[in-house]
């Protein structure tokens, strides 16, 4: 019998296409931290989201149910209090449970906070501070949910993790980067530039810059696991709720279509009992619920 992990960390990076990551064949090194971790992980090559919309997809992750069953079909719906969530099961089993989310679309009021002792969805410091390039302000696609930048989300999560966390624990971290409007912090906007590119290419470049920025922040979490000697007893799951159009099929964003670029998501798992391999089987995000509980 393989050793079993004592802790669980689930990381969801919003709006992250699988094919914009190096271990899915992308030509840019958009996520060097994840690339290194992927060498020791089970990498699922054919993982698909159950919805191209944020809240329904996350409810599927947390309940193991498809949207047609749990009933959350849009970001304006709410998760029923009758739903049994991953956090509720683990909390009942004695786990400390905490979540740190990067946007109001996953606010506690949606019902996703069920089972979490700590659910940090505070975006109050960031209202009306979002910087959007003037040429894009008139476009309806660029009115995103209020969000917290990845560095702030990780600051809060790492404070909770602290120098000596209570174990066992379940930590959920949600980063809203690289969701539109593709505005990475100022120091990260030139990481990827295509000389002579048109406006659509500029958006793709900035999207990749946001992935790189999110990866840099997540490296702080991986280092904390090493520093606190938690790596060998923690199951880590990395995924996304959906992808992004980026001009494919004449569609820029998401939530309106079900093409691969909007549903094919990254899925990596590493920790005790997880083999280092590439998995070709077709899976969807409802499979996370029974799989992590079994582990």
NUVEXVEX-308663 format. One record per residue: residue number from 1; residue in one letter; x negated, y negated, z of N, C-alpha, C in turn. Coordinates in steps of 0.1 Angstrom, whole numbers. Each point is the difference from the previous one (the first is absolute). Layout:
N
(NUM,"A",(X,Y,Z),(X,Y,Z),(X,Y,Z))
...
***
This chain:
295
(1,"X",(-8,12,0),(8,-12,0),(-9,-12,0))
(2,"X",(3,-10,-9),(-8,-12,0),(4,-8,12))
(3,"X",(-10,-9,5),(3,-8,11),(11,-10,-4))
(4,"X",(8,-4,10),(11,-9,-3),(-3,-14,4))
(5,"X",(4,-10,-7),(-2,-14,4),(8,-4,12))
(6,"X",(-5,-8,8),(8,-5,12),(7,-13,-4))
(7,"X",(-4,-7,-10),(5,-14,-3),(4,0,-15))
(8,"X",(9,-10,-3),(4,-2,-14),(-1,-15,-4))
(9,"X",(-6,-3,-11),(0,-14,-5),(6,1,-14))
(10,"X",(10,-7,-3),(6,-1,-13),(-2,-14,-5))
(11,"X",(-7,-2,-12),(-2,-13,-6),(7,-1,-13))
(12,"X",(8,-10,-1),(7,-2,-13),(-4,-14,-5))
(13,"X",(-6,0,-12),(-3,-13,-7),(10,-2,-10))
(14,"X",(8,-11,2),(12,-3,-9),(-4,-2,-14))
(15,"X",(8,5,-9),(-1,-3,-15),(-13,4,-6))
(16,"X",(-6,11,4),(-13,5,-4),(2,11,-11))
(17,"X",(-4,-3,-12),(0,10,-11),(-11,10,2))
(18,"X",(3,13,-1),(-11,10,1),(-11,-3,-11))
(19,"X",(4,-3,-12),(-10,-1,-11),(-8,-13,1))
(20,"X",(1,-8,11),(-9,-11,2),(-10,3,11))
(21,"X",(-2,13,3),(-10,4,10),(-10,9,-7))
(22,"X",(-13,-1,5),(-11,7,-7),(2,15,0))
(23,"X",(6,6,11),(1,15,0),(11,5,-8))
(24,"X",(8,-9,-7),(10,3,-9),(-4,-3,-15))
(25,"X",(-13,-3,-1),(-5,-2,-14),(-2,-15,-4))
(26,"X",(3,-9,9),(-1,-15,-4),(-14,-4,-2))
(27,"X",(-2,-9,-9),(-14,-4,-4),(-6,-10,9))
(28,"X",(8,-6,9),(-6,-9,10),(-1,6,14))
(29,"X",(-10,-4,8),(-1,5,13),(8,-9,9))
(30,"X",(13,2,0),(9,-9,7),(1,4,15))
(31,"X",(-4,12,4),(2,4,13),(-12,8,5))
(32,"X",(-12,-6,1),(-12,8,4),(1,8,13))
(33,"X",(7,-6,10),(2,7,13),(8,12,-2))
(34,"X",(11,-1,-7),(9,12,-2),(-7,10,-9))
(35,"X",(-8,-5,-9),(-7,10,-9),(-10,9,8))
(36,"X",(-7,-6,10),(-9,8,8),(8,10,9))
(37,"X",(11,-5,6),(8,9,8),(7,11,-8))
(38,"X",(2,-3,-13),(7,9,-9),(-9,12,-2))
(39,"X",(-13,-1,2),(-9,11,-1),(2,11,10))
(40,"X",(6,-3,11),(3,9,11),(15,3,2))
(41,"X",(7,-4,-10),(15,1,1),(7,9,-9))
(42,"X",(12,3,3),(9,7,-10),(6,-12,-8))
(43,"X",(-3,0,-13),(5,-11,-9),(11,6,-9))
(44,"X",(12,-5,2),(11,5,-8),(1,-8,-13))
(45,"X",(-2,7,-11),(0,-7,-13),(13,-3,-6))
(46,"X",(11,7,5),(13,-2,-6),(10,-2,11))
(47,"X",(-2,-11,8),(9,-4,10),(9,-11,-5))
(48,"X",(13,1,3),(10,-10,-5),(8,-5,11))
(49,"X",(3,-13,0),(9,-7,9),(15,4,-4))
(50,"X",(8,-1,10),(14,3,-2),(9,-12,-5))
(51,"X",(-7,-11,0),(7,-12,-4),(-11,-10,-4))
(52,"X",(4,-9,-9),(-10,-11,-4),(3,-13,8))
(53,"X",(7,2,12),(3,-11,8),(-5,3,14))
(54,"X",(-5,-10,7),(-8,1,13),(8,7,11))
(55,"X",(11,-5,4),(7,6,12),(5,14,-2))
(56,"X",(7,2,-12),(4,14,-2),(-11,10,0))
(57,"X",(-11,-3,-6),(-12,9,0),(-6,2,13))
(58,"X",(-1,-10,9),(-5,2,13),(9,8,9))
(59,"X",(13,-2,-2),(10,8,8),(-1,15,-4))
(60,"X",(-3,3,-13),(-2,13,-4),(-13,6,6))
(61,"X",(-10,-8,1),(-12,5,7),(2,4,14))
(62,"X",(8,-9,7),(2,2,15),(11,10,3))
(63,"X",(8,4,-9),(11,9,3),(-1,13,-8))
(64,"X",(-8,1,-10),(0,12,-8),(12,2,-9))
(65,"X",(8,-11,-2),(12,1,-8),(-1,-9,-12))
(66,"X",(7,4,-11),(0,-8,-12),(10,-12,2))
(67,"X",(-1,-11,-7),(9,-11,2),(15,3,-2))
(68,"X",(3,10,-9),(14,3,-1),(6,7,12))
(69,"X",(-9,5,9),(4,6,13),(0,-9,11))
(70,"X",(-11,-8,2),(-1,-9,11),(8,-13,-2))
(71,"X",(3,-3,-13),(10,-11,-3),(-6,-13,-1))
(72,"X",(-14,-2,2),(-6,-13,-2),(-4,-1,-15))
(73,"X",(7,-7,-8),(-2,-1,-14),(-7,-13,-4))
(74,"X",(-1,-10,9),(-6,-13,-4),(-6,-6,13))
(75,"X",(-7,-11,-2),(-7,-6,11),(11,-7,9))
(76,"X",(12,-2,-5),(10,-6,9),(8,9,8))
(77,"X",(-2,13,-2),(6,11,8),(-7,1,13))
(78,"X",(5,8,10),(-7,3,12),(1,15,3))
(79,"X",(-11,4,7),(-1,15,4),(10,2,11))
(80,"X",(8,11,-1),(10,3,10),(-6,4,13))
(81,"X",(6,-4,11),(-5,4,13),(1,15,2))
(82,"X",(8,7,-8),(2,14,1),(-12,8,-6))
(83,"X",(-8,-7,-9),(-11,6,-7),(-10,5,10))
(84,"X",(-6,12,-2),(-11,4,9),(-13,-3,-7))
(85,"X",(-8,-8,7),(-13,-5,-7),(-12,8,6))
(86,"X",(-10,-1,-8),(-13,6,4),(-5,-6,14))
(87,"X",(2,-13,1),(-4,-6,13),(8,5,12))
(88,"X",(13,2,-2),(8,5,11),(-4,14,4))
(89,"X",(-3,9,-10),(-4,13,3),(-13,0,8))
(90,"X",(-10,-8,-5),(-13,0,7),(1,-7,13))
(91,"X",(8,-10,2),(1,-7,13),(6,10,10))
(92,"X",(10,8,-4),(6,10,8),(-10,10,4))
(93,"X",(-10,3,-9),(-10,10,3),(-11,-6,9))
(94,"X",(1,-12,4),(-10,-6,9),(-11,-9,-7))
(95,"X",(2,-3,-12),(-9,-9,-7),(3,-15,3))
(96,"X",(-11,-7,2),(1,-15,-1),(3,-4,-14))
(97,"X",(9,-9,-2),(4,-3,-14),(-1,-15,-2))
(98,"X",(-6,-5,-11),(-1,-14,-3),(0,-2,-15))
(99,"X",(6,-11,-4),(0,-4,-15),(-4,-14,-1))
(100,"X",(-7,-3,-11),(-4,-14,-3),(3,-2,-15))
(101,"X",(10,-8,-3),(4,-2,-14),(-3,-13,-5))
(102,"X",(-2,-1,-13),(-5,-12,-7),(11,-9,-6))
(103,"X",(13,3,1),(10,-8,-7),(13,2,6))
(104,"X",(9,-10,-1),(13,0,5),(9,11,-6))
(105,"X",(-4,5,-11),(8,10,-7),(1,13,9))
(106,"X",(-10,2,9),(0,11,9),(2,-5,15))
(107,"X",(7,-10,2),(2,-6,13),(8,11,9))
(108,"X",(-2,-2,13),(7,10,9),(15,0,-3))
(109,"X",(6,-11,-4),(14,-1,-2),(5,10,-11))
(110,"X",(-9,5,-8),(4,10,-11),(3,13,6))
(111,"X",(-3,3,13),(1,13,6),(-12,9,-1))
(112,"X",(-10,-5,-6),(-12,8,-2),(-8,1,13))
(113,"X",(3,-8,10),(-7,0,13),(4,11,9))
(114,"X",(9,8,-4),(5,11,9),(-12,9,4))
(115,"X",(-1,2,13),(-11,9,5),(-13,-7,3))
(116,"X",(-2,-12,-4),(-12,-7,3),(0,-8,13))
(117,"X",(-9,2,9),(-1,-7,12),(-4,-15,-3))
(118,"X",(-9,-1,-10),(-5,-14,-5),(4,0,-14))
(119,"X",(7,-11,-4),(2,-2,-15),(-2,-15,-2))
(120,"X",(-12,-3,-6),(-4,-14,-2),(3,-4,-14))
(121,"X",(11,-8,-2),(4,-5,-13),(0,-16,0))
(122,"X",(-8,-6,9),(0,-14,2),(-7,-7,-12))
(123,"X",(7,-8,-8),(-5,-7,-11),(1,-15,2))
(124,"X",(4,-4,12),(4,-14,3),(-12,-10,-3))
(125,"X",(-12,5,2),(-12,-9,-2),(-2,-3,-15))
(126,"X",(7,7,-9),(-3,-1,-14),(12,-5,-9))
(127,"X",(10,-5,7),(11,-6,-8),(-4,-12,-7))
(128,"X",(3,-1,-13),(-2,-12,-8),(-15,-3,-2))
(129,"X",(-9,10,2),(-14,-2,-2),(-5,7,-12))
(130,"X",(9,7,-7),(-5,8,-11),(-5,-8,-12))
(131,"X",(-12,2,-4),(-6,-8,-11),(3,7,-14))
(132,"X",(7,-7,-8),(4,6,-13),(-5,-10,-11))
(133,"X",(-6,5,-10),(-5,-9,-11),(12,-7,-6))
(134,"X",(-1,-13,-3),(11,-8,-5),(7,6,-12))
(135,"X",(-8,5,-9),(6,5,-13),(10,12,3))
(136,"X",(-2,6,12),(9,12,2),(12,-3,9))
(137,"X",(0,-12,6),(10,-3,10),(14,1,-5))
(138,"X",(2,-3,-13),(13,-1,-6),(6,14,-3))
(139,"X",(-9,10,0),(4,14,-4),(7,7,12))
(140,"X",(11,5,-3),(8,8,11),(-9,12,5))
(141,"X",(-8,6,-8),(-8,11,6),(-9,-4,12))
(142,"X",(-3,-13,1),(-10,-4,10),(7,-7,12))
(143,"X",(10,6,5),(6,-4,12),(0,13,9))
(144,"X",(-11,3,6),(-2,12,8),(6,-1,14))
(145,"X",(1,11,7),(4,0,14),(-11,-7,7))
(146,"X",(3,-6,12),(-10,-6,8),(-10,11,4))
(147,"X",(-12,-3,0),(-10,11,3),(-11,-5,9))
(148,"X",(-7,10,6),(-12,-2,8),(-12,6,-8))
(149,"X",(-11,-8,-1),(-11,6,-7),(-7,12,6))
(150,"X",(-6,8,-8),(-5,13,5),(-10,-2,12))
(151,"X",(-8,-10,0),(-9,-2,11),(7,-2,14))
(152,"X",(11,-7,-1),(8,-2,13),(7,13,4))
(153,"X",(5,7,-9),(7,13,3),(-10,9,7))
(154,"X",(-12,1,-6),(-11,8,6),(-5,-5,13))
(155,"X",(0,-13,2),(-4,-6,13),(9,6,11))
(156,"X",(13,-1,-3),(10,4,10),(0,15,2))
(157,"X",(-2,8,-10),(-1,15,1),(-12,4,8))
(158,"X",(-11,-7,-2),(-13,4,7),(1,-4,14))
(159,"X",(7,-11,3),(2,-4,14),(8,10,8))
(160,"X",(10,6,-7),(8,10,6),(-9,13,2))
(161,"X",(-7,3,-10),(-8,12,1),(-11,-1,11))
(162,"X",(-5,-12,1),(-9,-3,12),(-12,9,1))
(163,"X",(-7,-2,11),(-12,7,3),(3,15,4))
(164,"X",(12,2,5),(3,14,5),(15,2,-1))
(165,"X",(5,4,-12),(14,1,-2),(6,12,8))
(166,"X",(13,-2,3),(7,12,6),(2,10,-11))
(167,"X",(-3,12,3),(2,11,-9),(10,10,5))
(168,"X",(7,7,-8),(0,-2,-14),(8,-12,-5))
(169,"X",(-3,-5,-12),(7,-12,-4),(3,1,-15))
(170,"X",(11,-8,-4),(4,-1,-14),(-1,-15,-3))
(171,"X",(-9,-3,-9),(-1,-14,-5),(4,-2,-14))
(172,"X",(9,-9,-3),(5,-3,-13),(-5,-14,-4))
(173,"X",(-8,-1,-11),(-5,-13,-5),(5,-2,-14))
(174,"X",(7,-11,-2),(5,-4,-13),(-6,-13,-4))
(175,"X",(-7,0,-12),(-6,-12,-6),(8,-4,-12))
(176,"X",(4,-13,0),(8,-5,-12),(-8,-3,-12))
(177,"X",(-13,-3,2),(-9,-2,-11),(-1,14,-7))
(178,"X",(1,1,-13),(0,-10,-10),(13,-3,-7))
(179,"X",(10,-2,8),(13,-4,-5),(-1,-14,-7))
(180,"X",(9,-2,-10),(0,-14,-6),(2,-10,11))
(181,"X",(-5,-12,-1),(-5,-7,-12),(-14,1,-3))
(182,"X",(-7,11,4),(-14,2,-3),(-9,-12,3))
(183,"X",(0,-3,13),(-8,-11,5),(-9,5,11))
(184,"X",(-12,6,-4),(-9,4,10),(-6,-12,7))
(185,"X",(-6,2,12),(-7,-11,6),(-11,-6,-9))
(186,"X",(-2,-13,2),(-8,-8,-9),(-14,7,-3))
(187,"X",(-6,6,9),(-13,6,-2),(0,13,-8))
(188,"X",(12,4,-4),(1,13,-7),(7,-1,-14))
(189,"X",(1,-13,-5),(7,-1,-12),(-8,1,-13))
(190,"X",(-13,2,2),(-9,2,-11),(-6,13,-1))
(191,"X",(5,9,9),(-6,14,1),(1,7,-14))
(192,"X",(11,-1,-6),(2,6,-14),(5,-11,-9))
(193,"X",(-7,-3,-10),(4,-10,-10),(-3,5,-14))
(194,"X",(10,-1,-9),(-2,4,-14),(-2,-12,-8))
(195,"X",(-12,-3,-5),(-2,-12,-8),(9,0,-12))
(196,"X",(6,-12,-2),(9,-2,-12),(13,7,1))
(197,"X",(3,5,12),(13,7,2),(12,-9,-1))
(198,"X",(11,5,-4),(12,-8,0),(7,-1,14))
(199,"X",(12,-6,1),(6,-1,13),(4,14,6))
(200,"X",(4,9,-8),(3,13,5),(-13,7,6))
(201,"X",(-11,-2,-8),(-12,6,5),(-5,-7,13))
(202,"X",(3,-13,1),(-4,-7,12),(8,6,12))
(203,"X",(13,3,-2),(8,6,11),(-5,14,4))
(204,"X",(-4,8,-10),(-6,13,3),(-13,-1,8))
(205,"X",(-8,-10,-4),(-13,-2,7),(3,-4,14))
(206,"X",(9,-9,3),(3,-4,13),(6,11,8))
(207,"X",(9,8,-6),(5,12,6),(-11,9,5))
(208,"X",(-10,3,-8),(-12,8,4),(-8,-7,11))
(209,"X",(0,-13,0),(-7,-7,11),(7,2,13))
(210,"X",(13,1,0),(7,2,12),(-2,14,5))
(211,"X",(-1,10,-9),(-3,13,4),(-13,1,7))
(212,"X",(-10,-7,-6),(-13,0,6),(0,-6,14))
(213,"X",(7,-11,1),(1,-7,13),(7,9,11))
(214,"X",(10,7,-4),(7,9,9),(-9,12,4))
(215,"X",(-8,5,-9),(-9,10,3),(-11,-4,10))
(216,"X",(-5,-12,-2),(-10,-6,9),(6,0,15))
(217,"X",(12,-4,1),(6,-1,13),(2,14,6))
(218,"X",(4,10,-8),(2,13,5),(-13,7,4))
(219,"X",(-11,-5,-6),(-13,6,5),(-2,-3,14))
(220,"X",(5,-11,6),(-1,-3,14),(7,11,8))
(221,"X",(11,5,-5),(7,11,7),(-8,13,0))
(222,"X",(-5,3,-12),(-8,12,0),(-13,0,9))
(223,"X",(-6,-12,0),(-12,-2,9),(4,2,15))
(224,"X",(12,-5,3),(5,1,14),(2,14,4))
(225,"X",(5,8,-9),(2,14,3),(-14,7,3))
(226,"X",(-10,-3,-8),(-13,5,2),(-5,-5,13))
(227,"X",(1,-13,3),(-6,-6,12),(6,6,13))
(228,"X",(13,3,-1),(7,5,12),(1,15,0))
(229,"X",(-7,7,-9),(-1,14,0),(14,6,-2))
(230,"X",(8,-6,-8),(13,5,-3),(2,7,-13))
(231,"X",(-10,-1,-9),(1,5,-13),(3,15,-1))
(232,"X",(-7,8,9),(1,14,0),(13,5,6))
(233,"X",(8,-8,6),(13,4,6),(12,-8,-5))
(234,"X",(-2,-6,-12),(11,-9,-5),(3,4,-14))
(235,"X",(13,2,-3),(4,2,-14),(3,-13,-6))
(236,"X",(-6,-4,-11),(2,-12,-7),(7,2,-13))
(237,"X",(11,-7,-2),(7,1,-13),(0,-14,-6))
(238,"X",(-4,-1,-13),(0,-12,-7),(9,1,-12))
(239,"X",(9,-9,-2),(9,0,-12),(5,-14,-3))
(240,"X",(10,0,-9),(7,-13,-3),(15,3,-2))
(241,"X",(8,-10,1),(14,2,-2),(5,0,-14))
(242,"X",(-8,-6,-9),(3,0,-14),(-11,-8,-8))
(243,"X",(0,0,-13),(-10,-7,-8),(5,-13,-5))
(244,"X",(-5,-4,-12),(3,-13,-5),(0,1,-15))
(245,"X",(8,-8,-7),(1,0,-15),(-12,-5,-7))
(246,"X",(-4,-12,4),(-12,-7,-6),(0,0,-15))
(247,"X",(12,-2,-6),(1,-2,-14),(3,13,-7))
(248,"X",(-2,12,6),(3,12,-7),(15,1,-2))
(249,"X",(4,5,-11),(14,1,-4),(8,-13,1))
(250,"X",(-8,-11,-3),(6,-13,1),(6,-4,13))
(251,"X",(-6,5,11),(5,-2,13),(-12,-4,9))
(252,"X",(2,-12,7),(-11,-5,8),(-1,6,14))
(253,"X",(11,0,7),(-1,4,15),(5,14,2))
(254,"X",(11,1,8),(5,14,4),(15,-2,4))
(255,"X",(5,11,4),(14,1,6),(11,1,-11))
(256,"X",(-4,-2,-12),(11,1,-10),(-2,12,-10))
(257,"X",(-11,7,1),(-3,11,-9),(-6,12,7))
(258,"X",(0,11,-7),(-6,12,6),(-11,7,-8))
(259,"X",(-7,-9,-7),(-12,5,-8),(-11,5,10))
(260,"X",(-10,7,-5),(-10,5,8),(-8,-11,7))
(261,"X",(-2,-11,-7),(-8,-11,6),(7,-5,13))
(262,"X",(13,2,1),(7,-5,12),(2,11,10))
(263,"X",(-1,13,-3),(3,11,9),(-12,8,3))
(264,"X",(-10,1,-8),(-12,8,3),(-9,-8,10))
(265,"X",(-1,6,12),(-7,-7,11),(-12,8,5))
(266,"X",(-10,-6,6),(-11,7,6),(5,8,12))
(267,"X",(-6,11,3),(2,7,12),(-13,8,4))
(268,"X",(-5,-4,11),(-12,7,5),(2,4,15))
(269,"X",(-5,11,4),(1,5,13),(-13,5,5))
(270,"X",(-5,-4,12),(-12,6,5),(1,2,15))
(271,"X",(-7,9,5),(0,3,14),(0,15,3))
(272,"X",(1,4,13),(-1,14,3),(11,8,-7))
(273,"X",(-4,11,-6),(9,9,-7),(3,-4,-14))
(274,"X",(-6,-11,-5),(3,-4,-14),(-12,3,-8))
(275,"X",(2,8,-11),(-12,4,-9),(-4,-11,-8))
(276,"X",(-13,0,-4),(-5,-10,-9),(2,5,-14))
(277,"X",(10,-5,-7),(4,5,-13),(8,-10,-8))
(278,"X",(2,2,-13),(9,-7,-8),(12,9,-2))
(279,"X",(12,-6,3),(13,8,-1),(8,-4,-12))
(280,"X",(2,9,-9),(7,-3,-13),(15,1,2))
(281,"X",(5,7,10),(14,2,2),(8,-13,0))
(282,"X",(12,1,-5),(9,-12,0),(6,-1,13))
(283,"X",(-1,-12,7),(6,-2,13),(6,-14,0))
(284,"X",(10,-2,9),(5,-13,2),(-1,-4,15))
(285,"X",(3,-12,3),(-4,-5,13),(9,5,11))
(286,"X",(12,7,-3),(7,6,10),(-8,12,6))
(287,"X",(-9,5,-8),(-8,12,5),(-9,-4,12))
(288,"X",(-3,-13,2),(-9,-4,11),(6,4,13))
(289,"X",(13,-2,2),(7,2,13),(-3,14,5))
(290,"X",(4,11,-8),(-3,14,6),(-15,3,0))
(291,"X",(-8,-5,-9),(-14,3,-1),(-7,-5,12))
(292,"X",(1,-12,4),(-7,-6,11),(5,7,13))
(293,"X",(13,3,1),(4,6,12),(-5,14,2))
(294,"X",(-2,7,-12),(-5,14,1),(-15,-1,4))
(295,"X",(-7,-10,-5),(-14,-1,4),(-2,-5,15))
***
